[in-house]
């Protein structure tokens, strides 16, 4: 189908983009990578009066070091994340997850910030951002504010980014030396996750000193498996010990039931994939 007619705006700065948003109000949609928005427009599931394309806002691109964190611009593509030595060294679980996103065409056009604001619970970047305890920088005409990843995802396709605001950057604390793994279960290649698990683990002397685990598609938002994280601390990095600790992986989740599997099937998958991800991240 052909999208409904709309006004197209391509600002070159965050300030200009915010001004365009303020002028348009609820009648505008922001175009980041467009991998989710464009199909919606073509199917006329949404018909905004104005589309604000952030593709020319260079200040929203790039990956840089900032003390104990790395900062990823919201318009940074998946491909740029994969090419970044900073991400590979200091945020390995995000690097591992992005490798599983769709295909090379999508990874060269899709953006990390666009995916986070779209907030599809089956998307691959929400869980690792949660597991890394990242902070999201949100800008409005009144200034910037920072939102913890745990407070960013509000509900299905809903985030803390308010009307007239833009996500501008993701600040990721360095997890240097932590092991990482992203276990994703799909039926066909390049599919949205049926269930996936992002695990990053710090091992000290053969035991797990710290663990952070994010779950994909186990509720209306990405989730943290906090019960498993707590159970893993001090656990030997062995298959039997990790299996016992990961038995609670689905606790507190509310997975969907659909043609790919019912909720109980997803709960079982979450337990299996969490065990695999933690063992791989721990080097066991």
N, C-alpha and C positions, 0 to 999 in steps of 0.2 A: 504494500500500500504506500501511498504518498502522504507525508505528514501534512497536517493542517498548516495554513500560512502563519508565519510568525516573523517578528522583527529580530534581526541578528545583530549582536553587538560584540565586538572583539576588543576589549580594553587592553592596555599595555602595562597597567600597574594595579596593585591591590586597591589603592585609593579610588581609581576610576571604576574598578569592578564593584566596589562597595557602593559608590555613587549610583551606578546603574541599577544595582539591586534595590537601593532605597527608592529610586524613581519608579521602578516597576512593581514593587511590593509582591503580593502573592501571585501575580500574573507572570512571573519569570521563572525560568529553570537555568541552572548553572551547568555548563558543559565542561567536564574535565577531560577524561579520555574519550568519553562517549560510548563506551562498550556496553553500557546498560541503558543510557538515555536514548540513544539513537533507535534501537529496536522499539522502545516504548513509543517514541514519536511516530515511527513508521506504522505501527499498529493502531495509532490514534488512541492509545490508552491514556494519553495526556496531551493536551493541546494548549501549551503556554502562549501568551501574547508575545513574549520576548525570550530569546535564548542568549545567555551571556557566556561567551566562549573564553575560557581562561588560558587557551593555548599560547597566547602571545605575552603572558605575564611571566617574564623570565625570573623574577625574584622568587617565584614559587617553585623553581626547579633546583635540583642539585642536592648533594649529600656532603656534609661537612662535619668536622670534629669540633666539639665545644666542651672542653674540659673532660668531665667524666661521662659525657653523653655524645651521641651522634645525632645530628639534626637532618631530617629528610624532608625536603620541600614537598608540599602536597601534590604538586604537578609532576613529581618525579615518576617516570615510567617504571613498570616492572623490569624492563630490560636494563635500565640504569641501575636498579637495585641489584640485579644479578651480576652486573659488571663491577660492582663496588667492592674493593678490598676492605673498606671500613665496615660495611655491613657483614661481609663474610667473617671478619675477625671478631667483631664486637657484638653482633646481633645475629648469630648463626642461624637461629630458628626462623627468623624472618626470611633469610636467604633461602633456607630449605623449603619454606612454604611457597615462596614466589616461583620456585622452579616447577611447582605443580600447577600453576595457574594456566589453564587453557592451552593455547598454542603460541608459536612465535609471533604471529600477526597480532594477537591480542596483547601479548606482553610488550610489544613495541608501541602500542597505542594507549593501552590502559594505564591508569595512574593509581598510585597507592592511596592518595587522598580521595580520589573519586570513589574508589571501592569502599573506603572507610565511611564516607558520608552516605553512600548508597545503603550500607548496613544490611546487606543480605546475610542472614545467618549461615548460609551455605558457602559464602565467600571465604577465600583462603587467607586473607590478611588480618582479619579481626582477632582470631585466636592467638597468633604469635605476638601481636601488639599487646594483647592482654597479658600473655605469659612474660613479656619483657618489662612489664610495669611502665609502659610508655606514658608520656603526657602529650596531649593534643593541644596545639596552639590555635585558638579561634579568634578571628579579628572581626570587629564591627566598627561602625563609624565613631563609637565612643572609646575605642582602643582595643587592646588585646587582653585575652584571659587564657588561662591554662586549665585544662580539664584532664584529670586522671583517666587512664583508659578504662578503669573499672566503673567510672561514672559517665563515660561517653556514650555507650550504647543504651538507649532508653527502652526500645521495644522494636517490633518488626519494622524494618526500614525507617527507624526513627532514632535520631542522635541528639546530643546536647547542642548541636549547631542550630542556633535560633534564626528567626526571620531576619533577613538583612545581614547575616553573618557568613563568613567563609572560614573553612579550615585552611590554615596556611602552612603548618608544619607539624611534624611528628618528632618529638624528642625522646630518644631511646637511651636509657642508662646502659653503659657498657657492661656486657656480660662476657668479658674477655676470659678465655680459658674454660668456659662452660661448654659442655657437650650439647648437641642439638639434634633434633629429629622431628620431621613432620610426616606422620603416617596418614595417608588419605585413601579412603575406600570408595571406589566408583565401579560401575558396571561396564562403562565404555570410556575410552580415552577422552580427555578434555571435558568431562562432565563436571557439573557442580558436585561438591562433596556430598555423599550420602551421610558419611560421618568422617571427621578427621580429627587428629590430635596433634597439637604443637607442644613439644616437651623440650625444656632446657634444664640441664642438670649440672651441678658442681659436685665433683667427687673429691674426697680428701681421704687418703689412706685406705682406699678400698671400700669406704662407706659413702653414702650420699649425704652431703652436708646441706645442700639446698636443692629444691626442685620447684619449677614453675610449669604449670600445665594449663593449656587453653584447649577448649573443646569447640569444634565447628559443627553446626547444624544439630545441636542437642537442645535447642530451645529457640525462642524468638529472637535471641541475641547470642553472640559468642559468650562463652562461659568459662570461668576458672574452676578447675577441679581441686578446690582448696582442701577437701578431706584427704585426698590422695597426696597432695603436697606435704601436709602435716605428717601423714603416716610414713612417708618416705625418709624423713629426716632421721639420720642415724642408722638407716637400714643398710645392710650389706648389699653391694651391687651384684646380687646373684639372682638367678631366675626365680627361685622359690620365694625369696624374701620380697622381691619386687611384685610377684604375682599376688601375694597376700595384701600388700599395700595398695595395689591397684584395683582390688575388688570393689572399692567404693567409688569408682570413676563415674558412674551414672547417678550417684546420689544427688538429689536436688535438681535434677534436670527435667525437662519437659519436651522430649523430642517429638517431632511430627510423625504422623502416619500418612504414607502416600503410596504411589505405585512402586517406589523403590524399596519399601519396607515399612513395617509398622513400628510403633514406639518401642516395643519389647526387643525387636530385632536390633534397633539402633542402640539400645542400652547394652545389649550383649556386645555389639561391635565396639562401643566406646571402651568397654573393659578390656577387650582383646587388644585394640589399637593402642590404648594407653600403656599397657604392659610392654608391647613391642617398642613403642617410642621411647619409654624411659630406659629400657635395657640398651637400646641403640645409643641414646644420648649419654648413658653412663659408660659406654664402651664395653659392656658385658657380652 
